[in-house]
Amino acid sequence: MKQLLLLFLFVFIAIQINAQQTDIENICKQNKNAAMHQQDILKNNQNNISSLTGDTIHVAHYDISIDTINYSGQSIKAQTAVQVVAKMNNVNNISLSLLQLLVDSITQGSQILSYSYDDTTLRITPVSVLNQNDTVLITVYYHGQPKQDATGWGGFYFSGNYAFNLGVGFAADPHCFGRVWFPCIDEFTDRATYNFHITTAATSKAFCNGALVSQINNPNGTITWNWTLMETIPTYLACMAVAPYYTLQQNIAGIPVEMAVLPVDTVNTLSTFQHLNTILSAYINAWGPYPFEKVGYSVVPFNSGAMEHASQITIGKAFINGSLSYETLWAHELSHMWWGDKVTCETAGDMWLNEGWASYNEAFTTQAVYGDVAYRDWIRSNHRHVLQFAHIEDGSYLSFINVPHAYTYGTTVYKKGADIVHTLRNYMGDTAFFNGCKYQQNVRAYNSSNSYQFRDNLTASSGIDMTRFFDDWIFTEGFPHFSIDSVTWLPGGLDHYFIHCRQRSKGNSHLYQMPIEINLTDGVNDTTVTFVMDSATQTFHVGLPYTVQWISIDRSNKISDAISDFESPVTATGTLNFPETNITFNVMNVGTGTTVRVEHNFVAPDEWKQSNPGIRLSNYHYWKFDGLWDNTFLSKATFIYNGSNSLTEGYLDNTLITGVEDSLLILWRAGTWDDWHIVPGFTISYAGSHTNKWGTITVDTLKRGEYTFGYLDYTAGIKNYQPQEQMMLQINPNPASHNVHFDFDLKNNPQALLQLFDLKGNMIKEFTVYAHQTFVDWDTSEIASGNYIAKLCVNDKISISKKLVLMK
């Protein structure tokens, strides 16, 4: 819906938008989010109404007649017949919303009714008291100047010889904004059918929801256009658009397509919508039959986006420019015909069911038209933005239920909504996912839905219990973070790999239950296994007939956890970009069969293993470099740092850089068993100054392992830091029969645990050992012959491990 450029953001945002014309999702985010920030100020203004009648009456049908459109006076003269159905007994007052228009009279049949009106609520006394299911037809005659929303997005617009509405007000409470042009129950859950009778000059046409059933040439030279919508919709999806339109008609799979455009815009329109057939067919295949009489678009002079009016989308002329730049914008709105129009979110707090799904359909559109690689690129870009900025733009980490009114149209709803739908699709698998979505569309057709109902419908359709997924991903704010902590390898006829995994969190303290894929490869053979991660730490065992060179987690990017990553083969020297990771390579030697994966982790790196040497580590992010490469691969790597408040690149190192950038360092470690080491010979490139908090750091020789930023701050620790040496563990004899002698050196650690495990991960024996010791002897007569793993651990970290073979 309404992806756009709010006028009150002035030139600053306008410049950003002009610089990023092809970034539709960015346009959407900036404007809706900024608009909603104004709502705390506006919540007590005249646009703020409460739920007036939801428990008392329902409107089954609206018949809206606009008799006069006065462009110079920016006013209308109209009448609306409202078919009211009582939902309870003893209803003696009918309350409708109507915003700051002048009421001339109200009738029921031939009788004039009494009423009161405060510019917001119209309270009408019917001829007689209504009991449950009684139906009356009330006609309201009115005129005046229809209003726009205080943010400049939504309401009724006059522009030259155009007149049109946009059915949502960002600042309005509720956001439904039918009340600016007809009396109604302006709520998400009250749905009605519609007739429209719009009278225009002979040179103009009126386009509304549904099908055109008649065109009446009036004696005074005007034309009355009669449109009828047979499917029920809430008031915010009702529409009209009037202009000197030409009707550009098509037919796709038996569905009429009608574009309301100026004659001079027909060529641009056809070029802009050149993939409509492909996209509409993909939507029908994915979500079910098209739910309305036609596919329609009304092109209007509005530069701030589009609005998903049912069967007749309103879209700004700037986006119908003959190119494919705004393809995902009009496709986003088209997908709303299912996600938002056929099934509407029950409350504004569940808006992800509308906007998150329509935003995901931008990715789905990209996949349908341009393929899987383009889809993954879209998902990766969107995911990185969510990790970096959603909690900044929306004020905090938010779940998808009870979203605050100020962030109904914020980044969490749109971008994170799309992000989590991607995860949901992979969690269920395509067959269950698409069947479940169709089931939801059928069960809740022409009705509202909340997240709990959606969860239960996915469960019912698939047989997959979706409770835990929704508890974790929908009802909890923030993200999980899944990583491989370390790996224990036992070579043999069948190589055994004990993969020690770790779960952390970003923006919450919640433990997720999630199937995760672990990939093991030697560059030729690939094995992918799936394990369920539901604890802070877990160990998974895999046995393979080949020796693995690289073990990775979620290599196919199926999970939207707190990592933004990119993988690429290295086939040429020179510059190699890793999108959405803030990393660029300068490859000097490609090596043999080189593939590199960069993971940008949006959680804090592990702390120093020993006393902090006067260096604060980043508390926000770190990188991991892994893949297939040998010692002939040689590359520099450039890391972007940014502690600015920029909503395109910033909010990464804001807490780390507290002074001049000269104090920045970059550190490396081989893995969790290692301590951090200052990278020698790195180069800082300041972007203009040493105090603006952004620039780059380049390391001369990239190594496999982890990197993070540090900051010299001697109040944080001691100065006489000495790098920690890796501990030593030796086993003699090995293989052994009964007595085993363990030699060890704890280096600078005061104590450690010496543990023995069988190949199923069961701990058989544990010793506490201390720095003054150098060995432990153990009589193994109590255990059977077989293969075991001895581990020397410090602070729950596996510092070193060895294979032990007992032969008795």
C-alpha positions in Angstrom: 0.0 0.0 0.0 0.8 3.6 -0.3 4.5 3.5 -0.6 5.5 7.0 -0.1 7.2 10.3 -0.1 5.6 12.4 2.6 5.5 16.0 1.6 6.2 17.3 5.1 9.6 15.7 5.0 10.6 18.5 2.7 13.6 18.6 0.5 15.9 16.3 2.5 13.9 13.2 1.9 13.0 14.4 -1.6 16.7 14.5 -2.5 17.2 11.0 -1.1 14.3 9.6 -3.1 15.5 11.2 -6.3 18.8 9.6 -5.8 17.2 6.2 -5.3 14.5 6.1 -7.9 14.7 2.3 -8.4 14.6 1.5 -4.7 10.8 1.2 -4.2 11.0 -0.5 -0.9 13.3 2.3 0.5 10.8 4.9 -0.7 8.1 3.0 1.1 9.9 2.7 4.3 11.1 6.3 4.6 7.8 7.9 4.0 5.4 5.7 5.9 7.7 5.5 8.9 8.3 9.3 8.9 4.6 10.0 8.6 3.7 7.7 11.5 6.1 9.5 13.8 3.8 12.5 13.7 0.9 10.6 15.1 1.5 11.1 18.8 1.1 14.8 18.0 -2.0 14.3 15.9 -3.9 11.7 17.9 -6.2 14.2 19.6 -7.1 16.1 16.5 -10.3 16.0 14.5 -9.2 12.9 12.7 -9.1 10.8 15.8 -12.2 8.7 16.2 -12.9 5.6 18.3 -14.7 2.4 17.3 -18.2 3.8 17.2 -20.5 1.1 16.1 -18.7 -2.2 15.8 -20.9 -4.0 18.4 -24.1 -2.2 17.5 -24.6 -2.0 13.7 -23.1 -3.2 10.5 -23.3 -1.5 7.1 -24.1 -4.1 4.4 -24.1 -1.8 1.4 -23.2 1.8 0.3 -24.7 3.6 -2.6 -22.5 6.7 -3.2 -23.7 9.4 -5.6 -21.4 12.4 -6.3 -23.6 14.8 -8.2 -21.2 17.7 -8.5 -17.4 18.0 -8.5 -16.3 21.6 -8.1 -12.6 21.7 -9.0 -12.0 25.4 -8.4 -13.7 25.3 -5.0 -12.3 21.8 -4.3 -15.6 20.6 -3.1 -18.3 18.0 -3.8 -22.0 17.7 -3.5 -23.2 14.1 -2.8 -25.6 11.7 -1.2 -24.9 8.3 0.2 -27.5 5.6 0.9 -26.4 3.4 3.8 -28.0 0.0 4.3 -27.7 -0.5 8.1 -28.2 -3.9 9.8 -28.7 -4.0 13.6 -26.4 -6.4 15.4 -28.3 -6.3 18.7 -31.8 -5.4 20.1 -33.0 -1.9 21.0 -30.8 0.1 18.7 -32.1 3.6 18.8 -29.1 5.5 17.5 -27.1 5.0 14.3 -23.6 6.5 14.5 -21.6 7.0 11.3 -18.2 8.7 10.7 -18.1 11.7 8.5 -15.2 14.2 8.6 -15.8 17.9 8.4 -18.4 18.0 5.7 -21.7 19.8 5.7 -24.8 17.7 6.2 -27.9 19.0 4.4 -30.5 16.4 5.5 -30.9 12.7 6.3 -33.9 10.6 5.3 -35.3 7.1 5.9 -37.7 6.4 3.1 -39.9 9.5 2.8 -39.2 10.7 6.3 -36.7 13.3 7.4 -34.6 12.1 10.4 -33.2 14.0 13.3 -29.5 13.9 13.9 -26.5 15.5 15.6 -23.1 16.1 14.0 -19.8 17.3 15.5 -17.7 17.3 12.3 -16.6 13.8 13.2 -19.5 11.6 14.2 -23.0 11.7 12.7 -25.6 10.4 15.2 -28.9 9.6 13.6 -32.2 8.7 15.2 -34.1 6.1 13.0 -37.8 6.1 12.5 -38.2 3.2 15.0 -36.0 1.2 17.3 -34.1 -1.6 15.6 -33.8 -5.1 16.8 -31.2 -7.7 15.9 -31.0 -8.3 12.1 -33.4 -5.4 11.3 -32.3 -3.6 8.2 -33.0 0.1 7.3 -31.9 2.3 4.4 -30.6 5.7 5.6 -29.7 8.4 3.0 -27.4 11.2 3.9 -27.2 14.4 1.8 -24.1 16.4 2.2 -21.6 18.7 0.6 -18.3 20.5 1.3 -14.5 20.2 0.9 -13.2 16.7 1.6 -10.1 16.6 3.7 -6.6 15.2 3.4 -4.7 13.6 6.2 -2.5 15.8 8.4 0.6 14.1 7.1 -0.3 14.8 3.4 -0.8 11.1 2.6 -4.3 10.0 2.3 -7.7 11.6 1.9 -9.3 13.5 -1.1 -7.3 15.3 -3.8 -8.0 17.9 -6.4 -5.3 18.6 -9.0 -6.1 20.4 -12.2 -8.8 18.4 -13.8 -8.3 15.4 -11.6 -10.3 14.4 -8.5 -9.5 11.3 -6.6 -9.2 9.7 -3.1 -6.6 7.6 -1.2 -8.3 5.5 1.4 -5.8 5.5 4.2 -4.7 8.4 6.5 -1.3 7.8 8.1 -2.0 10.1 11.1 -5.8 9.2 11.2 -7.0 7.0 14.0 -8.3 4.6 12.8 -6.2 4.7 9.6 -9.3 3.9 7.5 -10.2 7.1 5.7 -13.4 6.6 3.9 -15.1 9.2 6.1 -13.5 12.1 4.2 -15.9 11.6 1.3 -18.9 9.5 2.5 -20.6 8.6 5.8 -19.6 5.1 7.0 -18.4 2.7 9.6 -14.7 3.4 9.1 -13.2 0.2 10.5 -11.1 -2.6 9.1 -13.7 -5.3 10.1 -16.9 -3.8 8.7 -17.2 -4.8 5.1 -19.9 -3.9 2.5 -20.8 -4.0 -1.2 -20.9 -0.8 -3.2 -22.7 1.1 -5.9 -21.2 4.3 -7.2 -22.9 7.0 -9.3 -20.2 9.6 -10.2 -21.3 12.5 -12.5 -18.5 14.1 -14.6 -18.1 16.5 -17.4 -18.5 15.0 -20.9 -14.7 15.1 -21.4 -14.0 13.1 -18.2 -14.5 9.5 -17.0 -15.0 8.2 -13.5 -13.3 5.0 -12.3 -14.4 3.1 -9.2 -14.3 -0.3 -7.7 -15.9 -3.2 -9.5 -17.5 -3.3 -12.9 -18.9 -0.4 -15.0 -22.6 -1.3 -15.4 -23.9 1.9 -17.1 -22.9 5.2 -18.5 -25.8 7.8 -18.6 -25.6 10.9 -20.8 -27.5 13.6 -18.9 -29.5 16.4 -20.6 -27.1 19.0 -19.2 -24.2 17.4 -21.1 -22.7 15.6 -18.1 -22.2 11.8 -17.8 -23.1 9.7 -14.8 -20.9 6.6 -14.4 -22.4 3.7 -12.5 -19.9 1.2 -11.0 -20.9 -1.9 -8.9 -18.7 -3.9 -6.6 -20.3 -7.2 -5.6 -17.6 -8.4 -3.2 -17.4 -6.9 0.3 -14.6 -4.6 1.3 -13.9 -2.2 4.2 -14.3 1.5 3.6 -10.7 2.4 3.1 -10.6 0.3 0.0 -13.4 2.2 -1.7 -12.3 4.6 -4.4 -13.1 7.1 -7.2 -10.9 8.8 -9.7 -12.1 11.3 -12.2 -10.0 12.9 -15.1 -10.1 13.2 -18.9 -9.2 9.5 -19.0 -8.7 7.1 -21.8 -9.5 3.4 -21.0 -6.6 1.1 -21.9 -8.1 -2.4 -21.9 -6.6 -5.8 -21.9 -7.6 -9.3 -21.0 -5.4 -11.7 -19.1 -6.5 -15.3 -18.5 -10.1 -14.2 -18.8 -9.7 -11.3 -16.3 -10.5 -7.8 -17.7 -7.7 -5.3 -17.2 -8.6 -1.6 -17.3 -6.1 1.2 -17.0 -7.4 4.8 -16.5 -4.7 6.9 -18.2 -4.5 10.1 -20.2 -4.2 9.3 -23.9 -0.6 10.6 -24.1 0.4 8.1 -21.4 -0.7 4.9 -23.1 2.7 4.0 -24.5 4.4 4.5 -21.2 1.7 2.5 -19.4 2.1 -0.5 -21.7 5.8 -0.4 -21.2 5.6 -0.1 -17.5 3.2 -3.0 -17.2 4.9 -5.2 -19.8 5.2 -8.1 -17.2 1.7 -7.9 -15.9 0.7 -11.2 -17.5 3.6 -13.0 -15.9 3.1 -11.4 -12.5 -0.7 -11.8 -12.4 -0.4 -15.5 -13.4 2.2 -16.1 -10.7 -0.1 -14.6 -8.1 -3.1 -16.6 -9.2 -0.9 -19.8 -9.1 0.4 -18.9 -5.6 -2.5 -17.4 -3.8 -5.6 -18.6 -5.7 -8.2 -17.2 -8.1 -8.2 -13.4 -8.7 -10.8 -12.2 -6.2 -12.5 -9.2 -8.0 -14.2 -8.3 -11.3 -11.2 -6.7 -12.9 -7.6 -5.6 -12.5 -7.7 -1.8 -12.6 -5.2 1.1 -12.2 -6.1 4.8 -12.1 -3.1 7.0 -12.9 -3.1 10.3 -10.9 -0.8 13.3 -10.3 0.5 12.0 -7.0 4.2 11.5 -6.5 4.1 9.7 -3.2 3.1 6.2 -4.1 0.1 4.1 -4.6 -3.0 2.7 -2.9 -4.5 -0.7 -3.2 -8.2 0.2 -3.7 -10.0 -3.1 -4.4 -9.9 -3.8 -8.2 -9.0 -0.2 -9.0 -5.5 0.7 -7.7 -4.6 4.3 -7.6 -1.0 5.0 -8.5 1.1 8.1 -9.1 1.8 9.1 -12.6 5.5 9.5 -11.8 5.7 5.7 -11.4 4.2 5.0 -14.8 7.2 6.2 -16.7 7.7 3.5 -19.4 10.5 1.8 -17.5 10.7 -1.2 -15.2 12.0 1.0 -12.3 8.7 0.8 -10.4 7.6 -2.7 -11.3 7.6 -3.9 -7.8 5.5 -0.9 -6.7 2.6 -1.7 -8.9 3.0 -5.4 -8.3 3.0 -4.8 -4.5 -0.4 -3.1 -4.9 -1.7 -5.8 -7.1 -0.8 -8.5 -4.5 -2.9 -6.6 -2.0 -6.0 -7.9 -3.9 -5.4 -11.1 -2.0 -3.3 -9.8 1.0 -5.3 -6.9 2.4 -8.4 -6.7 0.1 -9.8 -10.2 -0.1 -8.5 -10.8 3.4 -7.9 -7.7 5.6 -6.0 -7.5 8.8 -8.4 -7.4 11.8 -6.6 -4.4 13.4 -3.9 -2.0 12.6 -1.7 -3.9 15.0 -1.8 -6.9 12.7 -0.9 -4.8 9.6 1.9 -7.2 8.7 -0.8 -9.5 7.3 -1.4 -6.8 4.7 1.8 -4.9 4.2 4.4 -7.6 5.1 2.9 -10.0 2.6 2.6 -7.4 -0.1 6.2 -6.5 0.5 7.2 -10.1 0.3 5.3 -10.2 -3.0 7.9 -7.7 -4.4 10.5 -10.5 -3.8 8.1 -13.1 -5.2 7.5 -10.9 -8.3 11.3 -10.6 -8.7 11.6 -14.4 -8.6 8.7 -14.9 -11.1 10.1 -12.4 -13.6 13.9 -12.5 -13.1 14.7 -15.9 -11.4 16.0 -17.3 -8.2 19.3 -15.4 -8.1 17.5 -12.0 -8.3 15.0 -13.3 -5.6 17.9 -14.1 -3.3 19.5 -10.7 -3.9 16.2 -9.0 -3.1 15.9 -11.0 0.1 19.5 -10.3 1.1 19.2 -6.6 0.6 15.9 -6.3 2.5 17.2 -8.5 5.3 20.3 -6.4 5.8 18.2 -3.2 6.0 15.9 -4.8 8.6 18.8 -5.9 10.8 20.5 -2.6 10.6 17.7 -0.1 10.8 14.2 -1.5 11.7 14.7 -0.9 15.4 16.1 2.6 14.7 13.3 3.6 12.3 10.6 2.1 14.5 12.0 3.3 17.9 12.6 -0.2 19.2 12.4 -3.9 18.4 8.8 -4.8 17.7 6.8 -8.0 17.3 4.1 -8.3 14.6 1.2 -8.2 17.0 -0.2 -5.0 18.6 2.2 -2.8 16.6 1.9 0.7 18.0 -0.3 3.0 16.0 2.7 5.3 15.3 4.4 2.4 13.4 1.6 0.8 11.6 3.3 1.6 8.4 6.8 1.3 9.6 9.9 -0.8 8.7 9.0 -3.7 10.9 5.6 -4.2 9.3 6.9 -3.8 5.7 10.5 -5.0 5.5 10.7 -7.3 8.4 7.3 -8.7 7.5 8.7 -9.6 4.1 11.8 -11.0 5.7 9.9 -13.4 8.0 7.5 -14.5 5.2 10.7 -15.7 3.4 11.6 -17.7 6.5 8.1 -19.1 6.8 8.2 -20.3 3.2 11.4 -22.2 3.9 10.2 -23.5 7.2 7.1 -25.0 5.7 8.4 -25.9 2.3 6.8 -24.6 -0.9 4.0 -27.2 -1.2 2.7 -26.7 2.3 3.4 -22.9 2.3 1.4 -22.2 -0.9 -1.4 -24.6 0.0 -1.6 -23.0 3.4 -1.8 -19.5 1.9 -4.6 -20.6 -0.4 -6.4 -22.2 2.6 -6.2 -18.9 4.5 -7.5 -17.0 1.5 -10.5 -19.4 1.2 -11.3 -19.7 4.9 -11.1 -15.9 5.6 -12.4 -14.8 2.1 -13.9 -11.3 2.2 -13.4 -11.1 5.9 -10.8 -10.0 8.3 -8.1 -12.1 10.0 -5.6 -11.8 12.8 -2.3 -13.5 13.3 -3.7 -16.3 15.5 -6.3 -17.3 12.9 -3.6 -17.3 10.3 -1.4 -19.5 12.4 -4.2 -22.0 13.0 -5.2 -22.0 9.3 -1.6 -22.8 8.3 -1.6 -25.6 10.9 -4.9 -27.0 9.7 -4.0 -27.0 6.1 -0.5 -28.5 6.4 -0.5 -30.7 9.4 2.5 -28.8 10.7 2.0 -27.3 14.1 2.8 -23.7 13.6 2.5 -22.7 17.2 6.2 -22.5 18.0 7.1 -20.7 14.7 4.6 -18.0 15.4 5.6 -17.8 19.1 9.2 -17.3 18.0 9.0 -15.2 14.8 5.7 -13.4 14.9 4.9 -12.8 18.5 8.5 -12.1 19.6 10.5 -9.0 18.8 14.1 -9.2 17.5 16.0 -12.1 15.9 17.8 -15.3 16.7 21.5 -15.8 15.8 22.7 -19.2 14.8 26.4 -20.0 14.4 28.9 -22.9 14.4 31.0 -22.4 17.5 33.6 -25.1 16.8 34.0 -28.5 15.2 35.6 -31.7 16.6 36.9 -34.0 13.8 37.6 -37.7 14.3 39.2 -39.1 11.1 38.9 -42.8 10.1 37.2 -45.0 7.6 34.1 -42.9 8.3 35.1 -39.4 9.4 33.1 -38.2 12.4 32.3 -34.5 12.9 30.9 -33.1 16.1 29.5 -29.7 15.2 29.1 -27.5 18.3 26.4 -24.9 17.5 25.4 -21.8 19.4 22.2 -19.7 19.6 22.3 -16.0 20.6 19.8 -13.2 20.1 19.4 -9.7 18.8 16.7 -7.5 20.4 15.4 -10.2 22.7 16.4 -12.8 25.2 14.3 -15.5 23.6 15.4 -19.0 22.6 14.0 -20.1 19.3 13.2 -23.6 18.1 14.3 -23.8 14.5 15.4 -26.4 11.9 18.7 -25.4 10.6 20.7 -26.8 7.7 24.4 -27.6 8.1 26.4 -28.1 4.9 29.6 -30.1 4.8 31.7 -30.1 1.7 35.2 -30.9 0.4 34.6 -28.9 -2.8 33.4 -31.8 -4.8 31.0 -33.7 -2.4 28.3 -31.8 -0.6 26.2 -33.1 2.3 23.4 -31.0 3.9 21.8 -32.2 7.1 19.0 -30.5 9.1 19.0 -30.4 12.9 16.5 -28.7 15.2 18.2 -26.0 17.3 16.3 -25.1 20.5 19.0 -24.4 23.1 21.8 -21.9 23.7 24.4 -24.6 22.8 24.0 -27.9 21.0 26.2 -30.5 19.4 25.3 -32.4 16.3 27.1 -35.4 14.9 27.6 -36.2 11.3 29.6 -39.2 9.8 30.9 -39.0 6.3 33.0 -41.1 3.9 35.1 -38.1 2.9 37.2 -35.5 4.6 35.4 -32.1 4.9 37.1 -28.9 4.1 34.3 -26.5 5.0 31.3 -26.7 7.3 28.7 -23.9 7.2 25.3 -23.2 8.7 22.3 -22.0 6.7 24.3 -21.7 3.6 21.2 -21.4 1.4 20.0 -18.4 3.5 16.7 -19.9 4.4 16.5 -18.3 7.9 16.3 -14.6 8.6 18.5 -14.6 11.6 20.9 -11.9 12.7 23.4 -12.5 9.9 23.7 -10.8 6.5 26.0 -12.8 4.3 27.2 -13.3 0.8 29.1 -16.1 -0.9 31.1 -15.9 -4.1 33.6 -17.9 -6.1 36.8 -16.1 -6.8 37.8 -16.4 -10.4 39.7 -13.2 -11.2 42.1 -10.8 -9.5 40.9 -7.2 -8.8 37.9 -5.9 -7.0 35.3 -8.3 -5.7 32.2 -7.0 -3.8 30.3 -8.8 -1.2 26.9 -7.0 -1.2 25.1 -6.3 2.1 28.2 -7.2 4.2 30.2 -3.9 4.1 33.1 -5.9 2.7 35.1 -5.5 -0.5 38.0 -7.7 -1.6 41.1 -6.7 -3.7 42.1 -10.1 -4.9 45.8 -10.5 -5.8 45.9 -14.3 -6.3 42.7 -16.3 -6.9 44.1 -19.6 -5.6 42.6 -23.0 -6.6 38.9 -23.6 -6.6 38.4 -20.7 -4.2 34.9 -19.8 -2.8 34.6 -17.3 0.0 31.6 -16.7 2.3 31.4 -13.5 4.3 29.0 -13.4 7.3 28.3 -10.0 8.8 27.0 -10.9 12.3 24.7 -8.4 14.0 25.5 -9.6 17.5 28.4 -8.7 19.7 31.7 -10.7 19.3 32.9 -12.8 22.1 34.9 -10.8 24.7 38.6 -11.1 25.4 39.6 -14.5 26.9 42.0 -12.7 29.2 42.0 -9.2 30.7 41.0 -6.5 28.4 44.2 -4.8 27.1 42.7 -1.3 27.1 40.7 -2.0 23.9 36.9 -2.0 23.8 35.5 -4.4 21.3 32.4 -3.6 19.2 29.3 -4.5 21.1 27.2 -4.6 18.0 28.7 -6.7 15.1 31.6 -8.8 13.8 32.5 -10.7 10.6 33.3 -14.3 9.9 35.3 -15.3 6.8 35.2 -19.0 5.6 34.9 -21.1 2.5 37.1 -23.2 0.3 40.5 -21.7 -0.2 44.1 -22.8 0.0 47.2 -21.0 1.0 47.7 -19.6 -2.6 44.6 -17.5 -2.3 45.7 -13.9 -1.5 43.5 -10.9 -1.0 43.2 -7.6 0.8 39.9 -6.9 2.5 38.3 -3.5 3.1 35.8 -3.1 6.0 33.4 -0.2 6.2 32.9 1.4 9.7 30.1 3.8 10.3 29.0 5.4 13.5 26.9 8.1 11.9 23.2 8.5 12.1 22.7 7.8 8.4 19.7 5.6 7.6 21.5 4.2 4.6 24.9 3.1 6.0 25.0 4.2 9.7 24.1 2.9 13.1 26.8 0.2 13.2 29.6 1.6 15.3 27.8 4.4 17.1 28.6 3.0 20.6 32.1 2.0 19.7 33.5 5.3 18.3 33.3 7.7 21.2 36.1 10.1 20.0 38.5 10.4 17.1 38.7 7.6 14.6 42.5 7.4 15.1 41.8 5.1 18.0 40.0 2.5 15.9 41.6 -0.9 15.5 40.7 -4.1 13.7 41.2 -7.4 15.4 41.2 -11.1 14.2 41.0 -14.5 15.8 41.1 -17.9 14.2 38.0 -19.1 16.0 36.3 -19.4 19.4 39.3 -21.3 20.8 41.6 -18.3 20.0 41.9 -14.9 21.6 41.6 -11.6 19.7 44.8 -10.3 18.1 45.4 -6.8 16.7 45.8 -7.1 12.9 49.2 -5.8 11.9 49.6 -3.2 9.2 46.0 -2.3 8.7 45.1 1.1 6.9 42.4 3.5 7.9 40.9 5.7 5.3 39.0 8.6 6.8 36.0 9.9 4.9 36.7 13.6 5.0 37.6 13.9 8.7 38.8 12.0 11.7 35.6 12.8 13.7 32.6 12.1 11.3 32.6 8.4 12.4 32.7 6.8 9.0 35.4 5.4 6.7 37.1 2.2 5.9 39.8 -0.1 7.3 41.8 -2.3 5.0 43.8 -5.4 6.0 46.7 -6.5 3.8 46.2 -10.2 4.0 42.8 -11.7 4.6 42.7 -14.8 6.8 40.0 -17.3 7.5 38.4 -16.5 10.9 36.6 -13.7 12.6 37.2 -9.9 12.5 35.8 -7.1 14.6 36.5 -3.5 15.4 38.1 -2.3 18.6 38.7 1.1 20.1 41.6 2.2 22.2 40.3 3.0 25.6 42.7 2.4 28.4 40.1 3.0 31.1 38.6 -0.3 29.9 41.5 -2.5 30.9 45.2 -2.9 31.4 48.0 -1.8 29.1 50.5 -4.6 29.5 48.5 -7.1 27.3 50.2 -10.3 26.2 48.6 -12.4 23.6 47.3 -15.7 24.9 48.9 -18.8 23.6 46.8 -21.8 22.6 46.6 -24.6 25.2 48.3 -28.0 24.6 46.9 -31.5 25.1 48.7 -34.8 24.4 47.5 -38.4 25.0 49.9 -41.3 25.5 49.7 -44.1 24.6 47.1 -43.7 21.9 45.7 -46.2 21.1 45.6 -47.3 24.7 44.5 -50.4 26.6 43.9 -49.5 30.2 46.0 -46.6 31.5 46.0 -43.3 29.7 48.4 -40.4 30.4 47.2 -36.9 29.5 49.8 -34.2 29.2 48.6 -30.6 29.1 49.6 -27.0 29.4 46.9 -24.4 30.3 49.2 -21.5 29.3 47.7 -18.4 31.0 44.5 -20.0 32.2 44.2 -20.7 35.9 42.0 -23.8 35.4 40.2 -25.9 32.9 38.0 -29.0 32.4 39.4 -32.2 30.9 36.4 -34.1 29.6 35.9 -37.4 27.8 33.0 -38.1 25.4 31.7 -41.0 23.4 30.8 -40.6 19.8 27.1 -40.0 20.7 28.1 -36.9 22.7 27.7 -38.5 26.1 30.2 -37.3 28.7 32.0 -40.3 30.2 34.5 -38.6 32.6 35.4 -35.1 33.7 38.5 -33.7 35.6 39.1 -30.2 36.9 42.7 -29.4 36.2 44.8 -26.4 37.3 47.7 -24.3 35.9 50.2 -25.8 38.3 49.4 -29.3 36.9 51.0 -30.8 33.8 49.4 -34.2 33.5 46.6 -36.5 34.6 46.7 -40.4 34.7 43.5 -42.3 34.2 42.6 -46.0 34.6 40.1 -46.7 31.8 39.1 -50.2 33.0 35.6 -48.9 33.7 34.7 -48.2 30.1 34.6 -50.3 26.9 36.8 -50.3 23.9 36.0 -47.8 21.2 36.6 -44.3 19.9 36.4 -41.3 22.3 37.0 -37.6 22.3 39.1 -35.8 24.9 38.4 -32.1 25.3 40.2 -29.4 27.2 37.7 -26.5 27.9 37.9 -23.1 29.5 34.8 -21.1 30.3 32.6 -23.5 28.4 34.7 -23.1 25.3 36.4 -26.1 23.6 39.9 -24.9 23.5 41.5 -28.1 22.1 40.3 -31.7 21.5 42.0 -35.0 20.7 40.8 -38.4 19.5 41.4 -41.3 22.0 41.2 -44.9 20.9 40.8 -47.7 23.5 41.6 -51.2 22.5 41.2 -53.9 25.2 
